[in-house]
Amino acid sequence: MVWVRSEYAGELAVLTTWFTALVPWNIHYAPLSDAASVLWVRFPLLQVRYVFGLELLRGTQVGLPVPPPLVDSTGFVVSAMGFQDNAQLTTAYEIWAVGALVYLLALGVSIAYYRDEERVEGWALDPVRLLGGLLLLAAGAFGAATAFTYGQFPGVPIPLGAILVGLFGLVLLTAERRAEAG
């Protein structure tokens, strides 16, 4: 079954790759006590963590999938891994970093494809299939990272983006691609 016709495959590849940046690969709400809870929303390139209830930690923190010690000028840790002291969560964040690198590669390919479609269409690899494969690899990493976060906090991590990005990759891999006469 073909989901995408040839004339739309390139546009879909670019748009789904860009849309992936906006889709959280993991959402996790964890009630820590009657008075405190944490919400993590993890996107391909950053994590937003919001703590409810604890005066000391209450508020929003943004972290990147990079190893510590990355801090800003005020001493605030901007590494998502810097928030963790658990080996299993550190492993999850390292896997996420690999997925983020794969996604950045896909994003670079999609920008090149958008800017110079004719040149990119001339590559040895079909750019639509390449983007589909990269999105599928990123989704696999996000799914594996979600598995490593499971059980580390109360609540259940929801791998929303890991599933959606995987579907995007599969759709692109199965897109109808016509060989141009020439």
Solvent accessible surface area in square Angstrom, and as a share of the most:
residue,aa,sasa,rsa
1,M,187,0.84
2,V,81,0.46
3,W,171,0.60
4,V,15,0.08
5,R,147,0.54
6,S,15,0.10
7,E,69,0.31
8,Y,131,0.50
9,A,0,0.00
10,G,8,0.07
11,E,94,0.42
12,L,53,0.26
13,A,0,0.00
14,V,11,0.06
15,L,109,0.54
16,T,15,0.09
17,T,0,0.00
18,W,85,0.30
19,F,100,0.41
20,T,0,0.00
21,A,36,0.28
22,L,127,0.63
23,V,6,0.03
24,P,18,0.11
25,W,1,0.00
26,N,0,0.00
27,I,48,0.24
28,H,2,0.01
29,Y,112,0.43
30,A,0,0.00
31,P,66,0.41
32,L,76,0.38
33,S,68,0.44
34,D,161,0.84
35,A,76,0.59
36,A,5,0.04
37,S,10,0.07
38,V,9,0.05
39,L,53,0.27
40,W,4,0.02
41,V,30,0.17
42,R,1,0.01
43,F,47,0.20
44,P,0,0.00
45,L,54,0.27
46,L,61,0.30
47,Q,0,0.00
48,V,42,0.24
49,R,31,0.11
50,Y,71,0.27
51,V,3,0.02
52,F,82,0.34
53,G,37,0.36
54,L,73,0.36
55,E,131,0.59
56,L,167,0.83
57,L,83,0.41
58,R,126,0.46
59,G,21,0.20
60,T,79,0.46
61,Q,31,0.14
62,V,66,0.38
63,G,0,0.00
64,L,66,0.33
65,P,15,0.09
66,V,48,0.28
67,P,92,0.58
68,P,62,0.39
69,P,127,0.80
70,L,73,0.36
71,V,75,0.43
72,D,59,0.30
73,S,121,0.78
74,T,118,0.69
75,G,50,0.48
76,F,71,0.30
77,V,47,0.27
78,V,33,0.19
79,S,0,0.00
80,A,0,0.00
81,M,13,0.06
82,G,31,0.30
83,F,44,0.18
84,Q,26,0.12
85,D,147,0.76
86,N,53,0.27
87,A,85,0.66
88,Q,72,0.32
89,L,5,0.03
90,T,42,0.25
91,T,47,0.27
92,A,0,0.00
93,Y,0,0.00
94,E,87,0.39
95,I,39,0.20
96,W,0,0.00
97,A,18,0.14
98,V,88,0.51
99,G,0,0.00
100,A,4,0.03
101,L,121,0.60
102,V,29,0.17
103,Y,0,0.00
104,L,83,0.41
105,L,103,0.51
106,A,0,0.00
107,L,38,0.19
108,G,40,0.38
109,V,13,0.08
110,S,0,0.00
111,I,77,0.39
112,A,25,0.19
113,Y,5,0.02
114,Y,146,0.56
115,R,194,0.71
116,D,57,0.29
117,E,92,0.41
118,E,153,0.68
119,R,134,0.49
120,V,0,0.00
121,E,59,0.27
122,G,65,0.62
123,W,87,0.31
124,A,115,0.89
125,L,114,0.57
126,D,41,0.21
127,P,1,0.01
128,V,0,0.00
129,R,86,0.31
130,L,44,0.22
131,L,0,0.00
132,G,0,0.00
133,G,23,0.22
134,L,16,0.08
135,L,0,0.00
136,L,61,0.30
137,L,114,0.57
138,A,0,0.00
139,A,7,0.05
140,G,46,0.44
141,A,14,0.11
142,F,0,0.00
143,G,27,0.26
144,A,40,0.31
145,A,0,0.00
146,T,11,0.07
147,A,65,0.51
148,F,74,0.31
149,T,2,0.01
150,Y,129,0.49
151,G,56,0.54
152,Q,47,0.21
153,F,57,0.24
154,P,67,0.42
155,G,39,0.37
156,V,93,0.53
157,P,5,0.03
158,I,99,0.50
159,P,41,0.26
160,L,73,0.36
161,G,0,0.00
162,A,10,0.07
163,I,103,0.52
164,L,60,0.30
165,V,1,0.00
166,G,10,0.10
167,L,92,0.46
168,F,36,0.15
169,G,0,0.00
170,L,87,0.43
171,V,40,0.23
172,L,0,0.00
173,L,60,0.30
174,T,65,0.38
175,A,1,0.01
176,E,74,0.33
177,R,65,0.24
178,R,160,0.58
179,A,99,0.77
180,E,154,0.69
181,A,110,0.86
182,G,125,1.20
